[in-house]
Amino acid sequence: MDDLEKAILISFDESGSVDSGLKSQAVAFCQQIKESPSLCSICIERLCFSKLVQVQFWCLQCLHGALQVRYSSMSLEEKSFIRKSVFSMACYETIDDKNSVRVLEGPAFIKNKLAQVVVSLIYFEYPLIWASVFIDYLPNLRKGPVVIDMFCRVLNALDDELISMDYPRSSDEVAVAGRIKDAMRQQCIPQIVRVWYDIVSMYRASDPDLCISALDCIRRYVTWIDIGLIANDAFLQLLFELILSNGLSDQVRGASASCVIAVVSKRMDPKSKLNLLQSLHMSRVFGLVATEDNDSDLVSRVASLLTGYATEVLECSKRLNSEDGKGISVEILNEVMPSVFYVMQNCEVDATFSILQFLSGYVGTMKNLSLLTNAQLLHVGQMLEVIRVHMCFDPVYRNNLDIWDKIGREEEDRMMEFRKDLLVLLRSIGRVAPDVTQVFIRNSIAGAVASPDERNVEEVEAALSLFYALGESLTDEMIRTGSGLLRELVPMLLSTRFPCHSNRLVALVYLETITRYLKFVQENTQYIPLVLGAFLDERGIHHPNINVGRRASYLFMRVVKLLKAKLLPYIETILQSLQDKVAQFTSMGFASTELSSCEDGSHIFEAIGLLIGMEEVPLGKQSDYLSALLTPLCHQVEEALLNAKVRNEEESPTKIAIIQQIIMAINALSKGFSERLVTASRPGIGAMFKQTLDVLLQILVVFPKTEPLRSKVTSFIHRMVDTLGSSVFPYLPKALEQLLAESEPKELLGFMLLLNQLICKFNTAVGDIMDEVYPAIAGRVFNILPREPLSLGPGGNNEEIRELQELQRTFYTLLHVIATHDLSSVFLSPKSRVYLDPMMQLLLSTSCGHKDILVRKACVQIFIRLIKDWSARPYGEEKVPGFKKFVIEAFAINCCLYSVLDKSFEFRDANTLILFGEIVLAQKVMYEKYGNDFLVHFVSKGFPAAHCPQDLAQQYCQKLQGNDIKALKSFYQTVIENLRVQHNGSLVFR
């Protein structure tokens, strides 16, 4: 063993026993050889003598790399030497008389690497230099399986490395592949096909691996060779013999099926393709999918063959215009469809997905037919059965799905994803054959009820899911009028008692399905008692599974919203049924259970509020109902507050959770009461909510630092603003004072949102309140927000920055709401004056350069409003000393000129164009308010700094003084774009 062989062995060592320094030396030595001009001769010499596979692999890898990189710079002699040497190795010959090593005796990975080297030579030399490579190889195949195997490897490597379009190719590679394919078609493909036939015939029993290798070549090459070479009586007969031969291995039979798939998928004109498909007599393989093991590779391949075959027939049918062609297509489809359905019901999922695509295409052909044939109706029924079978969960997971553990959640997610394509197909069928679909669903529900216990849950859930999904393809009008069989199906659904109703999945889909078809009940009120029964008994809100109960609460709230006045006769019944759940909601056990924001159980109270809040409910009863709910809830809160005061005990998480629940319940309850009812027609009801508000505001005093409670109380104040209207005013000073006690960004954010609501609802009526609270808000915000711009990045506390950005955005919104609701005087109150300058600087910097264009637009709009509010006509007395100077010298120049000159101001963006419109409007307003003071400064100071030509400046003055704002905007955009062309990159916001 010489130094190179030792170095190669050491560099390949992965055992960890070799010293790292020695390994580095070995790698460096190998690298040195790789850079040697005589690398190729060194490698070929080693391949003649070394039996070490590591050395053989390294040499072949180096040869492959050298050809890729150095081929164009090699001498003719070197190229000839490499060609002859490599070809000799590939033909199982010795390079000279002295060596005794044959590379083809090595393992598969060595032969694959040698095949890669041969393909590299073909890439550069075939057909112009080495025209005879394939013709010269064929006689060597007489040497037996070793050379035949190598020949197949070369052909497969040629496909992998160059021809196959399954991998991304450069334009050069595509051109070379085209050159090679053209030359092979002309020179040697017929001979190679004959060789394939002989190999498969001769070795199908004695050497299955060799036979599979040849079949793999055929599969790959069918796509671009003359189809007649394979699609002939002799070759097709051989392929089908292999598929149907029980004595052969499944791998050989499957490989043969893959060849036929390639033949079937070959691109051809539709008429020739249909003739080919017809000549295949595919019916001879139909039986294989039923007689073989469904999980075997053979069945999977045959299933793919049948699917591909059916898909191609369908494509021909779509593309052919002749009646004969369409008739033949229909005959073939009718023949293959039963097998396709069998495959889908019994074979692997991979085949199922391709079959779903085919079936969707098949249903698509029926869309424009007025009447379906008997065969099509039969196929529709079979498709629906296939969908139903695949919709069923595996009973193995029944318990996991019911208790909804990790395994159950994963299985449910998997099935919901898998069902998407099935349901798309169902809806398509529902549109082309609505009656058949509805009959099938009716029979499915009836059959599921009668199914044995071991399948009952899954069958019922699938049948109900089908009925639910069908609703997506129906219009509201169709549901309302009970189109088709719906008049029978919906009552059947409502009156059926499923034995497995205690199962979580069945209970959920049952309630969801009823909710989907509620518009039918809205028109047919005789079914309301059945709906109420389903939601109020153990099938719904009283279901033993808490997840079902909470979902039922939410869905029941939707039922009440839709049926509302029609439920008037049932209010007493409903309230009695919900009595225990109402009490349970604010109990310790319920409060300590995990809550989700959308299904926390409070929807029961919202439903009750919607019911008892109707004007049709007599006043006396309404008062009684509301009092019966609010009084105990308020007592619970008062008791908890008293205990907290007297005992001065630490905040108990459970007690806080209960108080939270109570606030949520009252909040939800109040949603059913309109402002008109509680303030105008029935003020006594309003008084009850005011008393409740008084009680809940005490929470802020007793628990001043408990954020969850403060948040819930804030939410309730929002609700009361909407419910009580202006009669909420007396409660606001105390509430706002308590809420302002905290200055955390989250707290301030919620507080500002509440102020926004108050201003938007009451406008200037909240002026006095804003005079009091705005200075405190501004002080906190300017204290919290940093002077430098907020940006997310590595190494920083991104969560904290996001909070500050959200606070900043909400503050801008508050300023905008104040300014645009005639409350700009708030900024000028004695307490607020101190914050005027920082506010102006913040608005200026934001309007000029904030990343969010919508925020910039809001700030420009604030400036426009302030200019209108605080400026008299030209030469009038200033309301706010210094404001005019600031606007003309800072805002006008920096925002209206410099910021739009920046190339980041993208006119092609729709939001940016809207911002630009506001900036132009600001200039118009400044001219109206400040006249020539603005115009002269803008034109004499701003334009020259931007190198604006005098003629453009004069035209700008004319446009600004005119009345056409659109013309001004268009012209100013032209000015800005012209100035940008002059590369004024030195202008920055000052």
KOLNUTI-892303 format. One record per residue (C-alpha): residue in one letter; x, y, z. Coordinates in steps of 0.02 Angstrom, whole numbers, plus 50000, padded with zeros to 5 digits. Layout:
BEGIN
AXYZ
...
***
This chain:
BEGIN
M500005000050000
D500795016549945
D500645033750026
L499145039049921
E498135023649967
K498575026050151
A498075044450142
I496405040050060
L496005026850193
I496445038850334
S495415053150258
F493905041550243
D494055035150422
E492515038750529
S492935027650677
G493775041750775
S495305030950808
V496425040950690
D497375055850761
S496585072150701
G498275079450651
L498685064050547
K496965064750466
S497225083050420
Q498895078550340
A498065064450243
V496675075950179
A497985089050129
F499015075850036
C497455069749941
Q497025087749898
Q498795090149832
I498585075049716
K496885081849658
E497755097849600
S499105088149507
P499065089449315
S499285070449305
L497775066949419
C496805057049287
S498245045049247
I498585042749434
C496745038249464
I496635026149316
E498245017649371
R497555015249548
L495925008349477
C496944995049386
F497824988749540
S496904993249700
K495524982349769
L495154994549911
V493405001549882
Q493845018049968
V495275020449844
Q494175015449697
F492805027549751
W494045041849778
C494835039149607
L493165038349516
Q492575053849609
C494155063149559
L493965057549378
H492155063649377
G492665080349453
A494135082549334
L493025079649182
Q491765092249246
V493065105649279
R494555102449164
Y493865093749010
S494055108748893
S495895110948942
M496395092548925
S497475086948779
L496765075348645
E497915061448706
E497305063048887
K495485063048832
S495795047548724
F496695038748867
I495265042348991
R493945037148863
K494775020348823
S495175016549004
V493435020749071
F492575011248930
S493654995948963
M493174996349147
A491324998049102
C491464983148983
Y492264971949116
E493974972149031
T495714974849098
I496564990649042
D498224981749008
D498934964449033
K499764968549198
N498234972849304
S497024960349374
V495724971749458
R494014973849378
V492994988549444
L491344979849399
E491704966949534
G491534980749664
P489954985549762
A488464994749686
F489035012149739
I490685009849646
K489765004449487
N488585019449504
K490065031249519
L490865023249364
A489215025649271
Q489275044149318
V491035045449242
V490425037149080
V488955049349073
S490155064149095
L491105058148941
I489475055948845
Y488995073748895
F490555080948815
E490885068848672
Y489285060848605
P488935060648459
L490275072248386
I491865064348460
W491335047448530
A489935042948411
S490035024248436
V489895023148626
F488185014248628
I488505003948469
D490194998248540
Y489414993748707
L488054982248638
P489214967748584
N489974967548758
L488284962948833
R488654944848780
K489854944348927
G488364941849040
P487424949649186
V488894959949254
V489054970249093
I487164970649063
D486944977549240
M488274990849204
F487444995449039
C485784998249129
R486675008649262
V487435019649126
L485735022249043
N484895026149210
A486315037949260
L486145046749091
D484305049649131
D484665055449310
E486125066649267
L485525074449105
I483885069249023
S482535068149158
M481565084349183
D481145079349363
Y482665089749414
P483035108049376
R484135109749219
S485125124249147
S484795129448967
D486485121948917
E486025105248996
V484345105248907
A485215108748741
V486485094648769
A485095082548821
G484155086748661
R485725083548556
I486025066648640
K484205061048625
D484145065848439
A485745056148403
M485185040848502
R483475040448415
Q484345040848247
Q485765028948286
C485435015948420
I483755016648511
P482965002448409
Q484454991148450
I484394996048635
V482514992348641
R482854975148564
V484174972248699
W482944977148835
Y481684964748767
D482984950848767
I483614955048943
V481854955049016
S481384939048925
M482974929948974
Y483224935449154
R481464937749221
A481554921849324
S483414918749345
D484004936449389
P482514947249447
D483634962049497
L484374963049322
C482634961749246
I482014975949360
S483514986649310
A483094984449125
L481244988049158
D481735003849251
C482695009449095
I481155006248986
R480055016349106
R481245031149099
Y481535031148910
V479735028348852
T479375046948875
W480515052148730
I480805037248615
D479645031548474
I478145024148566
G477935011148429
L479535002548486
I478684998048652
A476824999348612
N476804984348496
D476054966948511
A477694958448560
F478304970648692
L476604974148770
Q476234955548775
L477874952848869
L477494966948994
F475744960549032
E476414942749047
L477584948849183
I476204958449273
L475044943349271
S476334929949311
N476084923149487
G477754914149481
L478774930249472
S479264941749615
D478104956349654
Q479544968149619
V479724962149438
R477834962749412
G477734980149489
A479184986549381
S478284980149227
A476684989049282
S477705005149298
C478265002949116
V476455001549060
I476035017149164
A477405026349065
V476645020048901
V474905025648957
S475545042849010
K476515046048848
R476035062648768
M475115059748604
D473705066948502
P472025061448578
K471475050348434
S473095040148430
K473125039748619
L471355032748628
N471795019248500
L473315014648604
L472315014048767
Q470985003348684
S472304991248619
L473004988148793
H471494977448847
M471764983749024
S470344973149091
R471554958549109
V472384966849261
F470774972449347
G470714956749451
L472454959349526
V471904973049646
A470614961449721
T471614945149729
E473284951749793
D473764958449965
N473094976349970
D474654983050054
S475894975549929
D476984985849813
L476224976649663
V474434981849707
S475034999649735
R475824999949561
V474304991849478
A473175004149569
S474235018449499
L474125010349326
L472225009449333
T472095027349395
G473295033649261
Y472385023749128
A470675030449180
T471365048349189
E472085047249013
V470455040248943
L469525054749025
E470755067348950
C470495059748777
S468625060948800
K468775079648841
R469905083348691
L469005072948559
N467555080748465
S466965065448367
E465505055548435
D466425039148399
G467905044648504
K466805050248648
G465815034048637
I467375023348648
S467995033848795
V466355031248889
E466425012348857
I468205011148923
L467775022049075
N466245011449115
E467374996149109
V468755003049221
M467705012749349
P467244997849462
S469104993949484
V469485012249519
F468165012449655
Y468834996249728
V470605003349730
M470025018949820
Q469095009149953
N470424995949984
C472145002349936
E473475014050002
V473135032650027
D474405038149893
A473325030049759
T471775037649841
F472375055449812
S472725052849626
I471035044249610
L470185059049695
Q470915070349562
F470265058749426
L468525057749505
S468445076749520
G468845077749335
Y467535064549296
V466205074049394
G466745089849302
T466195081949137
M464415080749205
K464235099149249
N463405104349087
L462295088949065
S460425091149089
L460175072549124
L461415059549186
T461455042249108
N461085026849212
A462945022449211
Q463395040049272
L462085039249409
L462795022449463
H464545029849466
V463935044849567
G463205032849697
Q464835023049703
M465835039149723
L464755044449868
E465015027449950
V466895029049924
I466855046350006
R465825039750153
V467015025150183
H468525036550183
M467675049350295
C467585036750438
F468835037950581
D469765022150629
P468865014150779
V470595010750854
Y470685029350901
R468905030550968
N469395032651150
N470815044751111
L469655055551007
D468335055451142
I469455060651286
W470415071451162
D472165067251220
K473745070751118
I473495055451006
G471665059950981
R472075077950933
E473395072350809
E472215059650730
E470815072450719
D471975085150636
R472585071850513
M470825066650466
M470195084550447
E471615087950326
F471295071550232
R469435075350219
K469685091950129
D469855084049956
L468455071749992
L467275085850037
V467735095849882
L467225080549781
L465625078749884
R465115096749850
S465455094549663
I464355079049661
G463035088349762
R462945101449625
V462805089449477
A461685076449562
P460825084849711
D459405072249727
V460565057149722
T461705065349851
Q460285069349972
V459545051849957
F461265044649992
I461485055450148
R459745050750210
N460145032250188
S461855034750268
I461095042350424
A459785028650434
G461095015250403
A462285022750531
V460955022350667
A460665003850633
S462514999350617
P463314987650747
D464084995250904
E465884992350849
R465635004050700
N464175014550761
V465145029950818
E466205031450661
E464745028050542
V463615040950626
E464985054150634
A465395051750448
A463555052350395
L463255068350495
S464865076050427
L464255072550250
F462605081150287
Y463525095950365
A464705097450215
L463255096650093
G462615112950166
E464115122250093
S463485118749916
L461715124849957
T461125142949954
D460225150750102
E458645150849998
M458775132049962
I458975128550149
R457575140450197
T456315132650077
G456875114750109
S457465111449930
G457445093449871
L457475080950014
L457975093950145
R456145095050198
E456325076950251
L458165076950303
V458135091350429
P456645084650530
M457455067350523
L459055074750595
L458125083850733
S457075068950785
T458415055350777
R459155049450941
F460875042050908
P461435028351029
C463195035651028
H462715053551069
S463845053451221
N465355052851102
R466215069751087
L466415069650897
V464625063950863
A463885076850984
L464895091050907
V464515087250725
Y462665084550769
L462525101950845
E463535110150706
T462415102050575
I460815108050660
T461565125650667
R461985125050481
Y460175121150434
L459355133450557
K458615144150418
F457455129550379
V456845129750561
Q456635148650549
E455325145650414
N454605129850495
T454375135050676
Q453515118650724
Y455265111350739
I455875124150869
P455505112551018
L456595099050938
V458015111450914
L457875117551094
G457865099651156
A459455095651061
F460375110651133
L459695110751310
D459725092251357
E461195080251376
R461535081051188
G462065099251202
I462375111251346
H462125097351475
H463275085151384
P464465075951504
N465975081751401
I466415099751450
N467095103751276
V465435098851198
G464475108951329
R465455124751295
R465335123051106
A463455119951127
S463335136251228
Y464125145951086
L463055137550952
F461475140251058
M461885158751064
R461905158550872
V460235149250873
V459485162850983
K460205176750873
L459365169350720
L457695163950793
K457555177650928
A455715183550928
K455125166150878
L455815159651043
L454715171351146
P453475157551198
Y454915146651259
I455875159151370
E455265151551534
T455725133951476
I457435139651418
L457835148951579
Q457315134151686
S458405122451583
L459905133951601
Q459695137551788
D461015125051844
K462255130451710
V462055148851758
A462455144651939
Q463865133051890
F464705146351781
T465255156651931
S465665141952045
M467425138052102
G467525121952001
F467045130151838
A468125145551864
S469675135051893
T469475125051731
E470495130151580
L469585143051473
S469755146851289
S469365164551233
C468035159751106
E467155146051205
D467275151051388
G465465146851430
S464895164951442
H463885162751282
I462475155551389
F462285172851466
E462365181251296
A460975169651236
I459925173551390
G460235192251367
L459675191351185
L458085182351241
I457575193051389
G458215209351311
M456875209251175
E455615223451181
E454245210451155
V454575203651331
P453355212251454
L454225224951566
G453765216151728
K454445199551670
Q455975207651594
S456385216051761
D456105199851855
Y457185189751736
L458605202451739
S458515204951927
A458555186151956
L460185185551859
L461065201751911
T460635202052097
P461505185752148
L462995189652036
C463205206952114
H463015199652290
Q464405187352250
V465555201552196
E465105212352348
E465425197852465
A467115194252385
L467605212652396
L467065213752578
N468085198352624
A469605205352535
K469445221852630
V469105214552802
R470345200452802
N471615209652696
E472045192452628
E473185189552480
E472375188552310
S471705170852291
P471855164952109
T470205155552125
K469255170552194
I469965181752060
A469455168851929
I467675168651999
I467555187751993
Q468205187151815
Q466855174651770
I465505185551847
I466075201051750
M466125190751589
A464375184151625
I463625201451657
N464555208451506
A463845194651394
L462095196751469
S462065215451431
K462375212451244
G460535208251222
F459935225351284
S459895240051163
E460325257851213
R458585263551162
L457745250851275
V458775254351433
T458805273351417
A457175278151332
S455805265051335
R456275255851496
P457445266551604
G457125254851752
I458145241551661
G459515254651634
A459505258251822
M459865239951857
F461395240451743
K461975256651826
Q461885248451997
T462885233851927
L464185245751855
D464325254252025
V464685237352106
L465955231851976
L466905248351983
Q467285244352166
I468405230252101
L469635243452038
V469745250752215
V469955234152307
F471075225752176
P472015240652102
K473475230552036
T472625214551977
E472805216051788
P471565202251736
L470185210451839
R470605228051779
S470545221651599
K468835213551625
V468125229151709
T468785239951566
S467915228351444
F466295230251544
I466435249251540
H466595248051349
R464995237951349
M464085250251463
V464585264951353
D463645256251212
T462195250651321
L461895265651436
G462415279551316
S462655296651395
S461905290851560
V463585282351592
F464415299551613
P464245301051803
Y465225284751824
L466665289251708
P467725301151815
K467895288251955
A468195273951833
L469495283251729
E470395289251885
Q470585271351947
L471115264851776
L472425278451759
A473265272751918
E474335260351819
S475585265651686
E476125248951608
P476065249751416
K474685236451408
E473625245751535
L473845262451446
L473405254451281
G471745247951347
F471385264751427
M471675274251264
L470525262251170
L469165266451296
L469455285151269
N469345282551080
Q467655274251103
L467025288351215
I467585301951094
C466865292950941
K465195290551029
F464985307051121
N466105319351024
T466325336151113
A465245330651260
V466795322151333
G467835338151319
D467925340951508
I468405322851539
M469775323951405
D470445340051480
E470725330351641
V471415313951576
Y472405318851419
P473855327051513
A474075311551619
I474025300351464
A475265311351368
G476435312051516
R476455293151534
V476675289951347
F478105302251324
N478925295051479
I478795277051416
L479195279351231
P481055280951191
R481695295851091
E482495285050955
P481425275550827
L480735258650882
S481355244050777
L481415225250799
G483095216650782
P484285203350847
G484885204951026
G483435215951082
N481885212051183
N480745210751033
E479195207151138
E479445223251236
I479755233051075
R478155226050999
E477195231951153
L477945249451137
Q477555249950950
E475755245150986
L475665258651122
Q476375271350999
R475115266650863
T473665267850986
F474285284951044
Y474305291050864
T472515284550845
L471985293951003
L472775310150940
H471895307650772
V470215304350855
I470405319850968
A470895330950821
T469525324750703
H468115325950832
D468255344750865
L469255342151025
S470925349850973
S470685362551113
V471135348251232
F472955349951175
L472925368351227
S472235366651403
P473405373451539
K473885355951597
S474185349751419
R475235364351355
V476835356751421
Y476605341751303
L476225352051148
D478025353451086
P478475334751109
M476815330251026
M477205341350876
Q478965334350859
L478295316650869
L476945320150738
L478225328550624
S479515314550630
T478145301450607
S477315310350461
C479015311450375
G479745294250399
H478705281150490
K478795263950408
D476905261750419
I476145272550281
L474425272350366
V475185279650525
R476035293250422
K474375297150338
A473505298850508
C474845311050567
V474675321850410
Q472785321950437
I473065327850617
F474135342250552
I472785346950424
R471465347450562
L472565357450682
I472985370050545
K471115372350512
D470705373750699
W472145384650757
S472385396450613
A471395411950571
R471295418350394
P472915425950325
Y473625439550436
G472375436050576
E472905434250757
E473765417750801
K472795406150918
V474355396150960
P475945406650959
G477345398350858
F476195385450778
K476125394350609
K478015396150602
F478245377650647
V477015371950513
I477765382950374
E479595380150415
A479615362250481
F478065352750426
A477875360150251
I479705358450200
N480125341850282
C478505332150262
C477735339850105
L479355341050006
Y480885331850072
S479975316050131
V479125313449961
L480765316449868
D481495301249956
K481525286049841
S480725275449977
F479125285449944
E478415273049818
F477085280549705
R476605263249639
D475955258249811
A474095261949835
N474245267250018
T475715278649977
L474665287149842
I473295290449971
L474605297950089
F475235308749945
G473455315049919
E473385320350103
I475085329150087
V474445338949936
L472845343250031
A473915349450176
Q474785361650057
K473105367949995
V472495370650175
M474125379550222
Y473905391350074
E472085394650122
K472565398450302
Y474285406550283
G474235413550106
N475875420050037
D476765417550204
F476705398950165
L476885399949976
V478385411649972
H479345401550103
F478945384850021
V479445390749846
S480935401649897
K481705390050030
G481125372449989
F481135371849799
P482895379449776
A483595366849901
A482835353149793
H483565361449635
C481825364349565
P481815374049400
Q481005391349408
D479675387249277
L479065372149378
A479005382849536
Q477935395849445
Q476765382349378
Y476615375349555
C476065392449620
Q474725393549485
K474065376049520
L474035378949709
Q473055395249687
G471785386449575
N470285376049631
D470695359249550
I471455348249687
K471615333349569
A472615343749444
L473715350049586
K474045332249647
S474475326049472
F475615340849438
Y476505339649606
Q476845321149576
T477635325649409
V478705338949496
I479315326349626
E479715313049496
N480685325849391
L481675331649543
R482095313549589
V482875310849417
Q484145324449462
H484805312749600
N484535324549745
G485105311549872
S485745324849992
L484015330350051
V483595322950219
F482305326450352
R482915340050469
***
